[in-house]
Amino acid sequence: MRYLLILLVGLLCTGLFAQNNRLAQKYYQDGEYEKAAQLYLELSEGSQNNDFFYSRYVTSLMKLERYDEAESALKKKLRRQPEAVKLYVIYGQLLEDQGRGDEAEEKYREAIQQLGSDQYQITQLANAFMQQTKYELAIATYERGAEMIGDDLVFSYNLGDLYRRKGDPEPMITNYLNAVEAMPKRAKQVRTIFQRYLSKEELKLVQKELYARIQADTEGKDDIFPSMLSWVFVQRKDYAAALRQDKALDRRLDENGNRIYQLGQLAANDRDYGTAIKAFDYIVEEKGPTSTLYLDAKREGLVTRRRSLTDGYDYSQEDLRILETAYDDFLAEFGNNPAVAPIVIQLAELEALYLNDTRRAINLLDGLIQQAGVPPRILAEAKLSLADYYLITGDIWEATLLYSQVDKAFKEDLLGHEARFRNARLSYFRGDFEWAQSQFDVLKASTSKLIANDALDLSVFIIDNLGLDTTTLAMQTYADAELLVFQNRFDEAFAKMDSLVAAFPGHDLEDDIFYLKADIHRRKREYDLAATIYEKIIADYPESIRLDNSIWNLAQLFENQLDDKVRAQELYETLFIDYSNSILAVEARKKYRELRGDELQ
């Protein structure tokens, strides 16, 4: 019975203590500092080891401007507990509130000198200084703490964070790298911080310090800093330097080439095709056919070689033939099987769209479609390409049959949307404008931005031009010209457009004719002619639905082919400011900022 009574009394006391704690907190938050001070004093007397209650008691007195009483309370507490270093910070704050700055600084320094080797105490004091944004004092706290503990690296991460807050990159970098040295598993976390808070110029400081640390490691025991150096090169888009670093690591650690493969992918995605090809070739040549990455590296090397030629339209017929041979050699080495189906599709595209051998392209894809075991999506992609090549040869029925097969098999998928778009475009070429427009109207809601944009453009184009004449002859002639362009029959397309202008002088399709001619010149790599026509559309047809596309295409030419980044930047700016409703406005703003040198996330 006696023990039960003691237990009940203990529970009542605990409940009362918790209730008073919550009440004191409410008074403090509501600004009722008189009541808060009284309760916090009672709580501190009942919990001598809890500095928080006493801190809140003194702070409440300060809020009431009872400075003498607060100072007296602090002196009394510190005489009994000189190790309660957080109270020195409150004391300093009290002195600052009274305009006694020099005395406050003395108290802060006294707190730091009182530190022992208790890591929790050191962190508590540093955090108190941080809460008042006194970063220099927090830094001094950690430095003194490290000295007392006898470990120079123990607070490196905390110091790096403080120097980051101060905006002081050099010591920030040094301390974060010290933190990685002390605890290598922090490398990923530190890389994230560097990526978020350092500019490309400041990353050079990281690079410099990493070089120094790697050179100091004469025995080459540590691979953390060499890996980080490669990462810095990638952030600065110096993929060639990253490749040199990764090759050395791959050889030293006797790896399987995976880091080289990943770097090759990064370089290829960033259009540094030369470095990407070297990375993939390294795996093929150094690791050999027994490597698990051999097939992937060989395939990616081939794809990257193709992109390096076709992305900028900068190639000769000889270049294309060399690439064709490389594709044929690849297929000869790995055989005709489902694993290499994407390569067959790429070779067919090379034959049809670049080497003008549509018959071989069709034969390649016919063979692929007949092959067993090809994944359904890749099979559908092959059918879409095959349908395009049938359309190029004029076999409309085979084309529409294949488009329809893919549409049916992938009805609610983006592949189905793409097939439906191409079938609708085929109907447009054939002159079935109303049905085509109804399909484009539906496809405007596609989740694919590219399909939706193209569908919107064609839908608006048909609506704008279909009701202009009593007949659809002009519209059909223009659609015939577009089909000829699709079939790479450029001279015939020019003749068809010229006949349209002669038969319908001053027709509203004039701007569309110029736009299509500019597209032909761009495909033929006659960039100056294309630019001249885009300039004409911008100057002479301010109401054209082709205007925003003309500005975008012209900006792209100046940026990528005509080497005038300033003019490109001006055009992107015009597009997102003057034509903010255009679907190209957002991308134009991004390109403008990129050319201006902004760091984009």
C-alpha positions as CSV (number, residue, x, y, z in Angstrom):
1,M,0.0,0.0,0.0
2,R,2.8,2.3,0.9
3,Y,4.6,1.7,-2.4
4,L,1.4,2.2,-4.3
5,L,0.9,5.6,-2.6
6,I,4.5,6.6,-3.4
7,L,3.9,5.6,-7.1
8,L,0.7,7.7,-7.2
9,V,2.4,10.7,-5.8
10,G,5.2,10.3,-8.3
11,L,2.8,10.1,-11.2
12,L,0.9,13.2,-10.0
13,C,4.2,15.2,-9.7
14,T,5.3,14.1,-13.2
15,G,1.9,15.1,-14.6
16,L,2.0,18.4,-12.8
17,F,5.5,19.1,-14.1
18,A,4.5,18.3,-17.7
19,Q,1.4,20.5,-17.4
20,N,3.5,23.5,-16.0
21,N,6.0,23.0,-18.9
22,R,3.3,23.3,-21.5
23,L,1.7,26.2,-19.7
24,A,5.1,28.1,-19.5
25,Q,5.6,27.4,-23.2
26,K,2.2,28.9,-24.0
27,Y,2.8,32.0,-21.9
28,Y,6.2,32.5,-23.6
29,Q,4.8,32.1,-27.1
30,D,1.8,34.4,-26.3
31,G,4.2,37.1,-25.0
32,E,3.0,36.8,-21.3
33,Y,6.6,36.9,-20.1
34,E,5.8,37.7,-16.4
35,K,3.9,34.5,-16.0
36,A,6.4,32.6,-18.1
37,A,9.3,33.8,-16.0
38,Q,7.7,32.6,-12.8
39,L,6.8,29.2,-14.1
40,Y,10.3,28.6,-15.8
41,L,12.0,29.6,-12.5
42,E,9.9,27.0,-10.7
43,L,10.6,24.4,-13.4
44,S,14.4,25.1,-13.3
45,E,14.4,24.7,-9.5
46,G,12.7,21.3,-9.9
47,S,15.2,20.2,-12.6
48,Q,18.7,21.5,-11.8
49,N,20.4,19.7,-14.7
50,N,18.1,21.2,-17.3
51,D,19.6,24.5,-18.6
52,F,16.7,25.0,-21.0
53,F,14.3,26.1,-18.2
54,Y,16.8,28.5,-16.7
55,S,17.6,29.9,-20.1
56,R,14.0,30.6,-20.7
57,Y,13.6,32.1,-17.3
58,V,16.4,34.6,-18.0
59,T,15.2,35.3,-21.5
60,S,11.7,36.1,-20.2
61,L,13.3,38.6,-17.8
62,M,15.2,40.1,-20.7
63,K,11.9,40.4,-22.7
64,L,10.5,42.3,-19.7
65,E,13.7,44.5,-19.8
66,R,14.5,43.5,-16.2
67,Y,18.2,43.4,-17.1
68,D,19.7,43.8,-13.6
69,E,17.6,40.9,-12.3
70,A,18.5,38.8,-15.4
71,E,22.2,39.5,-15.0
72,S,22.2,38.7,-11.3
73,A,20.4,35.4,-12.0
74,L,23.0,34.5,-14.7
75,K,26.0,35.4,-12.4
76,K,24.5,33.3,-9.6
77,K,23.9,30.3,-12.0
78,L,27.4,30.5,-13.6
79,R,29.2,30.6,-10.2
80,R,27.5,27.3,-9.4
81,Q,27.8,25.8,-13.0
82,P,30.6,27.4,-14.9
83,E,30.4,24.5,-17.4
84,A,26.9,25.7,-18.5
85,V,28.5,27.4,-21.6
86,K,25.2,28.1,-23.3
87,L,24.3,30.6,-20.5
88,Y,27.3,32.7,-21.5
89,V,25.7,33.2,-24.9
90,I,22.5,34.4,-23.2
91,Y,24.7,36.6,-20.9
92,G,26.3,38.1,-24.0
93,Q,23.0,38.7,-25.6
94,L,21.8,40.5,-22.4
95,L,24.9,42.8,-22.6
96,E,24.3,43.5,-26.3
97,D,20.7,44.4,-25.6
98,Q,22.1,47.1,-23.2
99,G,24.6,48.4,-25.7
100,R,27.6,46.8,-23.9
101,G,29.1,45.1,-27.0
102,D,32.7,44.8,-25.8
103,E,31.6,43.1,-22.6
104,A,29.3,40.8,-24.6
105,E,32.3,39.7,-26.8
106,E,34.3,38.9,-23.6
107,K,31.5,36.7,-22.4
108,Y,31.3,34.9,-25.7
109,R,35.1,34.3,-25.7
110,E,34.9,33.2,-22.0
111,A,32.3,30.5,-23.0
112,I,34.6,29.2,-25.7
113,Q,37.6,29.1,-23.2
114,Q,35.4,27.1,-20.7
115,L,35.0,24.3,-23.2
116,G,36.3,20.8,-22.3
117,S,36.4,17.7,-24.3
118,D,32.7,17.0,-24.1
119,Q,31.5,16.8,-27.8
120,Y,27.9,17.4,-26.9
121,Q,28.8,20.6,-24.9
122,I,30.9,21.9,-27.9
123,T,28.1,21.3,-30.3
124,Q,25.5,22.9,-28.0
125,L,27.6,26.1,-27.7
126,A,28.2,26.2,-31.5
127,N,24.5,25.8,-32.1
128,A,23.7,28.6,-29.7
129,F,26.0,30.9,-31.7
130,M,24.5,29.8,-35.0
131,Q,21.0,30.6,-33.8
132,Q,22.2,34.2,-33.4
133,T,24.0,34.0,-36.8
134,K,27.3,34.5,-35.0
135,Y,29.1,32.3,-37.4
136,E,32.7,33.4,-36.5
137,L,32.1,32.5,-32.9
138,A,30.6,29.1,-33.9
139,I,33.7,28.5,-36.0
140,A,35.9,29.4,-33.1
141,T,33.9,27.0,-30.9
142,Y,34.4,24.1,-33.2
143,E,38.1,24.9,-33.6
144,R,38.6,25.1,-29.9
145,G,36.5,21.9,-29.4
146,A,38.7,20.0,-32.0
147,E,41.8,21.1,-30.1
148,M,40.4,19.9,-26.7
149,I,39.3,16.6,-28.1
150,G,42.6,16.2,-30.0
151,D,41.0,15.4,-33.4
152,D,41.5,18.0,-36.1
153,L,38.8,16.4,-38.3
154,V,36.0,15.7,-35.8
155,F,34.1,18.9,-36.6
156,S,35.1,19.3,-40.3
157,Y,31.5,18.8,-41.6
158,N,30.1,21.4,-39.1
159,L,32.8,23.9,-40.1
160,G,32.1,23.3,-43.8
161,D,28.5,24.1,-43.1
162,L,29.4,27.3,-41.3
163,Y,31.7,28.5,-44.0
164,R,28.9,27.8,-46.5
165,R,26.5,29.9,-44.6
166,K,29.1,32.7,-44.5
167,G,29.6,32.4,-48.3
168,D,33.3,31.7,-47.9
169,P,34.0,28.9,-50.5
170,E,37.7,28.1,-49.9
171,P,37.5,27.1,-46.2
172,M,34.1,25.6,-46.9
173,I,35.7,23.3,-49.5
174,T,38.7,22.4,-47.3
175,N,36.5,21.4,-44.4
176,Y,34.0,19.4,-46.4
177,L,36.9,17.5,-48.0
178,N,38.3,17.0,-44.5
179,A,34.9,15.5,-43.6
180,V,35.1,13.1,-46.5
181,E,38.6,12.1,-45.5
182,A,37.4,11.4,-41.9
183,M,34.3,9.6,-43.1
184,P,34.4,8.5,-46.8
185,K,30.7,7.6,-46.9
186,R,29.9,11.3,-46.8
187,A,31.4,11.8,-50.3
188,K,27.9,11.6,-52.0
189,Q,26.4,14.1,-49.5
190,V,29.3,16.5,-50.0
191,R,29.1,16.2,-53.8
192,T,25.4,17.2,-53.5
193,I,26.3,20.3,-51.5
194,F,29.0,21.3,-53.9
195,Q,26.6,20.9,-56.8
196,R,24.0,23.0,-55.1
197,Y,26.0,25.8,-53.7
198,L,29.2,26.2,-55.8
199,S,29.4,27.9,-59.2
200,K,31.5,26.5,-62.1
201,E,34.3,28.9,-61.2
202,E,34.2,27.8,-57.6
203,L,34.4,24.2,-58.6
204,K,37.8,25.0,-59.9
205,L,38.8,25.5,-56.3
206,V,37.6,22.0,-55.5
207,Q,39.5,20.7,-58.5
208,K,42.7,22.5,-57.3
209,E,42.4,21.1,-53.7
210,L,41.6,17.6,-54.9
211,Y,44.8,17.6,-57.1
212,A,46.8,18.6,-54.0
213,R,45.3,15.8,-51.9
214,I,45.8,13.2,-54.6
215,Q,49.5,14.2,-55.1
216,A,50.0,14.0,-51.4
217,D,48.7,10.4,-51.4
218,T,52.0,9.1,-52.9
219,E,51.1,5.4,-52.4
220,G,47.7,5.8,-54.2
221,K,45.8,4.1,-51.4
222,D,42.7,6.3,-51.5
223,D,40.3,6.3,-54.5
224,I,37.7,8.7,-52.9
225,F,39.4,11.9,-54.0
226,P,40.3,10.7,-57.6
227,S,36.6,9.7,-58.0
228,M,35.5,13.2,-56.7
229,L,37.9,14.8,-59.1
230,S,36.3,13.0,-62.0
231,W,32.9,14.1,-60.7
232,V,34.2,17.8,-60.7
233,F,35.3,17.4,-64.3
234,V,31.8,16.2,-65.2
235,Q,30.1,19.1,-63.4
236,R,32.3,21.4,-65.4
237,K,31.5,19.4,-68.6
238,D,35.1,18.6,-69.1
239,Y,34.4,15.0,-70.1
240,A,37.8,14.4,-71.7
241,A,39.5,15.1,-68.4
242,A,37.0,13.0,-66.6
243,L,37.7,10.1,-69.0
244,R,41.4,10.3,-68.3
245,Q,40.8,10.2,-64.6
246,D,38.3,7.3,-64.8
247,K,40.6,5.3,-67.1
248,A,43.4,5.6,-64.4
249,L,40.9,4.5,-61.7
250,D,39.6,1.6,-63.8
251,R,43.1,0.3,-64.4
252,R,44.3,0.8,-60.8
253,L,41.3,-0.8,-59.2
254,D,41.0,-3.5,-61.9
255,E,37.3,-2.6,-62.5
256,N,35.0,-3.9,-65.2
257,G,34.7,-0.6,-67.0
258,N,31.3,0.4,-65.5
259,R,32.4,3.9,-64.5
260,I,33.8,4.5,-68.0
261,Y,30.5,3.3,-69.6
262,Q,28.4,5.6,-67.4
263,L,30.7,8.5,-68.3
264,G,30.3,7.7,-72.0
265,Q,26.6,7.9,-71.6
266,L,26.8,11.3,-69.8
267,A,29.2,12.7,-72.5
268,A,26.9,11.4,-75.3
269,N,23.8,13.0,-73.7
270,D,25.7,16.3,-73.5
271,R,26.8,16.0,-77.1
272,D,30.5,15.5,-76.4
273,Y,30.4,12.7,-78.9
274,G,34.2,12.5,-79.3
275,T,34.8,11.7,-75.7
276,A,31.8,9.3,-75.5
277,I,33.1,7.3,-78.5
278,K,36.5,7.1,-76.8
279,A,34.9,5.8,-73.6
280,F,32.9,3.1,-75.4
281,D,35.9,2.1,-77.5
282,Y,38.0,1.8,-74.3
283,I,35.6,-0.9,-73.0
284,V,35.5,-2.8,-76.3
285,E,39.3,-2.7,-76.8
286,E,40.5,-3.0,-73.1
287,K,37.9,-5.4,-71.7
288,G,37.2,-7.5,-74.8
289,P,34.3,-9.8,-75.8
290,T,34.3,-11.5,-72.4
291,S,33.2,-8.3,-70.6
292,T,29.5,-8.1,-69.6
293,L,29.6,-4.5,-71.0
294,Y,31.1,-5.5,-74.4
295,L,27.8,-5.7,-76.4
296,D,26.4,-2.5,-74.7
297,A,29.6,-0.6,-75.3
298,K,29.8,-1.6,-78.9
299,R,26.2,-0.7,-79.5
300,E,26.5,2.7,-77.8
301,G,29.7,3.4,-79.7
302,L,27.8,2.8,-82.9
303,V,24.8,4.9,-81.9
304,T,27.0,7.7,-80.8
305,R,29.0,7.7,-84.0
306,R,25.7,8.0,-85.9
307,R,24.5,10.9,-83.6
308,S,27.8,12.7,-84.1
309,L,27.2,12.8,-87.8
310,T,23.5,13.4,-88.1
311,D,22.8,15.7,-85.1
312,G,24.4,18.7,-86.8
313,Y,23.9,17.6,-90.4
314,D,27.7,17.8,-90.7
315,Y,28.6,14.8,-92.8
316,S,29.8,13.7,-96.2
317,Q,28.6,10.7,-98.3
318,E,31.9,9.0,-97.4
319,D,31.1,9.5,-93.7
320,L,27.7,7.8,-94.1
321,R,29.2,4.9,-96.0
322,I,31.8,4.3,-93.2
323,L,29.0,4.4,-90.7
324,E,27.0,1.9,-92.8
325,T,29.9,-0.5,-92.8
326,A,30.2,-0.2,-89.0
327,Y,26.5,-1.1,-88.7
328,D,27.0,-4.1,-91.1
329,D,30.0,-5.3,-89.2
330,F,28.1,-5.1,-85.9
331,L,25.3,-7.2,-87.3
332,A,27.7,-9.7,-88.7
333,E,29.4,-10.0,-85.3
334,F,26.3,-10.4,-83.2
335,G,23.9,-12.0,-85.7
336,N,20.3,-11.3,-86.5
337,N,18.6,-11.8,-83.2
338,P,16.1,-9.9,-81.0
339,A,18.8,-8.3,-78.9
340,V,20.1,-6.3,-81.8
341,A,16.7,-5.3,-83.2
342,P,17.2,-1.6,-82.3
343,I,20.4,-1.6,-84.4
344,V,18.5,-2.9,-87.4
345,I,16.0,-0.1,-87.0
346,Q,18.8,2.5,-86.9
347,L,20.5,1.0,-89.9
348,A,17.2,1.1,-91.8
349,E,16.8,4.7,-91.0
350,L,20.4,5.4,-92.2
351,E,19.6,3.7,-95.5
352,A,16.2,5.4,-96.0
353,L,16.8,8.9,-94.8
354,Y,20.5,9.5,-95.5
355,L,21.7,7.1,-98.1
356,N,18.4,7.1,-100.1
357,D,18.3,3.3,-100.3
358,T,14.7,2.9,-99.3
359,R,14.5,-0.6,-100.7
360,R,17.2,-1.9,-98.4
361,A,15.6,-0.2,-95.5
362,I,12.3,-1.9,-96.2
363,N,14.0,-5.3,-96.6
364,L,15.8,-4.9,-93.3
365,L,12.6,-4.1,-91.4
366,D,10.6,-6.8,-93.2
367,G,13.1,-9.3,-92.0
368,L,13.0,-7.9,-88.4
369,I,9.2,-8.0,-88.3
370,Q,9.2,-11.7,-89.4
371,Q,11.7,-12.6,-86.6
372,A,10.4,-14.4,-83.6
373,G,11.1,-13.1,-80.1
374,V,11.3,-9.4,-80.8
375,P,9.8,-7.4,-77.9
376,P,6.4,-5.9,-78.7
377,R,7.4,-2.2,-78.3
378,I,10.5,-2.6,-80.5
379,L,8.3,-4.5,-83.1
380,A,5.9,-1.6,-83.1
381,E,8.7,0.9,-83.6
382,A,9.9,-1.1,-86.5
383,K,6.4,-1.1,-88.0
384,L,6.1,2.7,-87.7
385,S,9.5,3.1,-89.4
386,L,8.6,0.6,-92.1
387,A,5.3,2.4,-92.7
388,D,7.2,5.7,-93.2
389,Y,9.4,4.1,-95.8
390,Y,6.5,2.6,-97.6
391,L,5.0,6.1,-97.7
392,I,8.3,7.4,-99.1
393,T,8.0,4.9,-102.0
394,G,4.4,5.8,-102.5
395,D,2.9,2.6,-101.1
396,I,0.1,4.3,-99.2
397,W,-2.0,1.2,-98.4
398,E,0.9,-0.7,-96.8
399,A,1.7,2.4,-94.8
400,T,-1.8,2.9,-93.4
401,L,-2.1,-0.8,-92.7
402,L,1.0,-0.8,-90.5
403,Y,0.1,2.5,-88.7
404,S,-3.3,1.0,-87.9
405,Q,-1.8,-2.2,-86.5
406,V,0.4,-0.2,-84.1
407,D,-2.6,2.0,-83.2
408,K,-4.7,-1.0,-82.4
409,A,-2.0,-2.8,-80.4
410,F,-1.0,0.2,-78.3
411,K,-4.3,2.2,-78.2
412,E,-3.8,4.1,-74.9
413,D,0.0,4.2,-75.1
414,L,2.2,6.9,-76.6
415,L,3.2,4.5,-79.4
416,G,-0.5,4.3,-80.3
417,H,-0.8,8.1,-80.2
418,E,2.2,8.3,-82.6
419,A,0.7,5.8,-84.9
420,R,-2.6,7.6,-84.9
421,F,-0.8,10.9,-85.6
422,R,1.1,9.4,-88.6
423,N,-2.1,7.9,-90.0
424,A,-3.9,11.2,-89.7
425,R,-1.0,12.9,-91.4
426,L,-1.3,10.3,-94.2
427,S,-4.9,11.2,-94.6
428,Y,-3.9,14.9,-94.8
429,F,-1.4,14.1,-97.6
430,R,-4.2,12.2,-99.4
431,G,-6.6,15.2,-99.2
432,D,-9.0,13.9,-96.6
433,F,-8.6,17.1,-94.6
434,E,-11.7,17.0,-92.4
435,W,-11.1,13.5,-91.1
436,A,-7.4,14.3,-90.6
437,Q,-8.3,17.5,-88.7
438,S,-10.7,15.6,-86.4
439,Q,-7.9,13.2,-85.5
440,F,-5.4,16.0,-84.9
441,D,-8.0,17.7,-82.7
442,V,-8.2,14.6,-80.5
443,L,-4.4,14.2,-80.4
444,K,-3.9,17.7,-79.0
445,A,-4.7,16.1,-75.6
446,S,-1.9,13.6,-76.0
447,T,0.4,13.3,-73.0
448,S,3.4,13.5,-75.4
449,K,4.3,17.1,-75.7
450,L,5.8,16.6,-79.2
451,I,2.7,14.8,-80.5
452,A,0.4,17.3,-79.0
453,N,2.3,20.2,-80.4
454,D,2.5,18.7,-83.9
455,A,-1.2,17.8,-83.8
456,L,-2.1,21.3,-82.7
457,D,-0.1,22.9,-85.5
458,L,-1.7,20.8,-88.2
459,S,-5.2,21.2,-86.7
460,V,-4.9,25.0,-86.7
461,F,-3.3,25.0,-90.2
462,I,-6.2,22.9,-91.7
463,I,-8.9,25.0,-89.9
464,D,-7.2,28.3,-91.1
465,N,-6.9,27.3,-94.7
466,L,-9.8,24.8,-95.4
467,G,-12.5,27.4,-95.7
468,L,-10.6,30.0,-97.7
469,D,-11.5,28.7,-101.1
470,T,-14.6,27.1,-102.8
471,T,-12.3,24.2,-103.7
472,T,-9.5,22.5,-101.8
473,L,-7.2,22.6,-104.8
474,A,-4.6,25.0,-103.3
475,M,-4.6,23.1,-100.0
476,Q,-4.2,19.7,-101.8
477,T,-1.3,21.1,-103.9
478,Y,0.4,22.2,-100.7
479,A,-0.2,18.9,-99.1
480,D,1.3,17.2,-102.2
481,A,4.4,19.4,-101.7
482,E,4.7,18.3,-98.1
483,L,4.4,14.7,-99.1
484,L,7.2,15.2,-101.6
485,V,9.4,16.7,-98.9
486,F,8.6,13.7,-96.7
487,Q,9.8,11.5,-99.5
488,N,13.0,13.5,-99.9
489,R,12.0,14.5,-103.4
490,F,13.0,18.1,-102.9
491,D,13.3,19.4,-106.5
492,E,9.7,18.1,-107.2
493,A,8.5,19.8,-104.0
494,F,10.0,23.1,-105.1
495,A,8.3,22.7,-108.5
496,K,5.0,21.8,-106.9
497,M,5.1,24.9,-104.6
498,D,6.1,27.2,-107.6
499,S,3.0,25.9,-109.5
500,L,0.9,26.7,-106.5
501,V,2.1,30.3,-106.3
502,A,1.6,30.7,-110.1
503,A,-2.0,29.3,-110.0
504,F,-3.0,31.2,-106.8
505,P,-1.0,34.5,-106.6
506,G,-1.3,36.2,-103.3
507,H,-2.9,33.2,-101.6
508,D,-2.9,33.0,-97.8
509,L,-0.7,29.9,-98.1
510,E,2.3,32.0,-99.2
511,D,3.9,32.1,-95.7
512,D,3.4,28.4,-95.4
513,I,5.1,27.9,-98.8
514,F,8.1,30.0,-97.7
515,Y,8.2,28.0,-94.4
516,L,8.3,24.7,-96.2
517,K,11.0,25.9,-98.6
518,A,13.1,27.0,-95.6
519,D,12.7,23.5,-94.2
520,I,14.0,21.9,-97.4
521,H,17.1,24.2,-97.4
522,R,17.7,23.3,-93.8
523,R,17.5,19.6,-94.6
524,K,19.9,20.1,-97.5
525,R,22.2,21.9,-95.1
526,E,21.8,25.2,-97.1
527,Y,21.7,27.1,-93.8
528,D,22.2,30.6,-95.2
529,L,19.3,30.2,-97.6
530,A,17.1,28.8,-94.9
531,A,17.9,31.7,-92.6
532,T,17.1,34.2,-95.3
533,I,13.6,32.8,-95.8
534,Y,12.9,32.6,-92.0
535,E,13.9,36.3,-91.8
536,K,11.5,37.1,-94.6
537,I,8.6,35.3,-92.9
538,I,9.3,37.2,-89.6
539,A,9.5,40.6,-91.5
540,D,6.7,40.2,-94.0
541,Y,4.1,37.9,-92.3
542,P,3.6,39.2,-88.7
543,E,0.2,37.4,-88.4
544,S,1.5,34.0,-89.7
545,I,0.8,30.9,-87.6
546,R,4.4,30.0,-88.7
547,L,5.9,33.0,-87.0
548,D,6.9,31.6,-83.7
549,N,8.3,28.5,-85.3
550,S,10.2,30.6,-87.8
551,I,11.8,32.6,-84.9
552,W,12.7,29.4,-83.1
553,N,14.2,27.7,-86.2
554,L,16.2,30.8,-87.0
555,A,17.5,31.0,-83.5
556,Q,18.5,27.4,-83.7
557,L,20.4,28.0,-87.0
558,F,22.3,30.9,-85.5
559,E,23.1,29.0,-82.4
560,N,24.2,25.7,-83.9
561,Q,25.1,26.2,-87.6
562,L,25.8,29.9,-88.3
563,D,27.9,30.5,-85.2
564,D,26.1,33.7,-84.0
565,K,25.2,33.1,-80.4
566,V,24.4,36.8,-79.8
567,R,21.8,36.8,-82.6
568,A,20.4,33.5,-81.4
569,Q,20.0,34.9,-77.9
570,E,18.2,38.0,-79.2
571,L,15.7,35.8,-81.1
572,Y,15.0,33.5,-78.1
573,E,14.4,36.7,-76.0
574,T,12.0,38.0,-78.7
575,L,10.1,34.7,-78.7
576,F,9.5,34.4,-75.0
577,I,8.7,38.1,-74.5
578,D,6.7,39.0,-77.6
579,Y,5.1,35.6,-78.1
580,S,4.7,34.4,-74.6
581,N,1.6,32.4,-75.5
582,S,3.6,30.2,-77.9
583,I,4.2,26.6,-77.0
584,L,7.9,27.4,-77.7
585,A,8.1,30.3,-75.2
586,V,9.2,28.2,-72.2
587,E,12.0,26.4,-74.1
588,A,13.1,29.8,-75.6
589,R,13.5,31.2,-72.1
590,K,15.7,28.3,-71.1
591,K,17.8,28.6,-74.2
592,Y,18.2,32.4,-73.6
593,R,19.3,31.8,-70.1
594,E,21.7,29.1,-71.2
595,L,23.3,31.4,-73.8
596,R,23.5,34.2,-71.3
597,G,25.6,32.0,-69.0
598,D,23.0,31.3,-66.3
599,E,23.5,28.2,-64.2
600,L,20.4,26.0,-64.9
601,Q,19.3,23.3,-62.5
